Amino acid sequence: MMETLAPNKIFASILLSMGKDPNRMRKQEGVYKYGNKVIFYPKANILTTKEHISKYMGWGYERLTEEKDFLITILPNKIQLKQVKTITY
């Protein structure tokens, strides 16, 4: 019989793989967060990351935010992330 992982354990292992401290995660209204940069929606199995980037636009650099959504798949011995969407604004 396979044991179901708790959402906080899934998010903690993802944070560890990203090199972040899982002790800094928090739960708010059913959503797990690490600051404002990494958000985990356990009911939808979606992980969202936000990152500030600078892009040269011809006249100078513009600060943009890049948001990536990943679909999380739980396999018997690993957690797999598949990027499903990227938005830059």
LINPE-V106802 format. One record per pair of residues at least 24 apart in sequence whose C-alpha atoms are under 10 Angstrom apart, sorted by the first residue. I is the first residue (numbers start at 0). J is the second residue. D is the distance in whole Angstrom. If there is no record, write none. Layout:
BEGIN
I_J_D, I_J_D
END
This chain:
BEGIN
1_75_8, 2_75_9, 3_73_9, 3_75_10, 4_73_9, 5_41_9, 6_30_9, 6_31_8, 6_39_9, 6_40_9, 6_41_6, 6_42_9, 6_44_9, 7_31_7, 7_39_9, 7_41_9, 9_39_9, 9_41_9, 9_44_10, 9_71_9, 9_73_9, 9_78_8, 10_37_10, 10_38_9, 10_39_7, 10_40_10, 10_41_9, 10_46_9, 12_77_10, 12_78_8, 13_39_10, 13_46_9, 13_71_10, 13_78_8, 13_79_9, 13_80_9, 36_66_9, 37_66_10, 37_67_10, 37_68_10, 38_68_10, 39_68_10, 39_69_10, 39_71_10, 40_71_10, 41_71_9, 43_70_8, 43_71_9, 44_69_8, 44_70_6, 44_71_5, 44_72_8, 44_73_9, 44_80_10, 45_69_6, 45_70_5, 45_71_6, 45_72_9, 45_80_9, 45_81_10, 45_82_10, 45_83_9, 46_70_7, 46_71_7, 46_80_8, 46_81_10, 46_82_9, 47_82_10, 47_84_9, 47_85_10, 48_85_10, 49_85_10, 49_86_10, 49_87_10, 50_87_10, 51_87_10, 51_88_10, 52_87_9, 62_88_9, 63_87_7, 63_88_6, 64_88_5
END
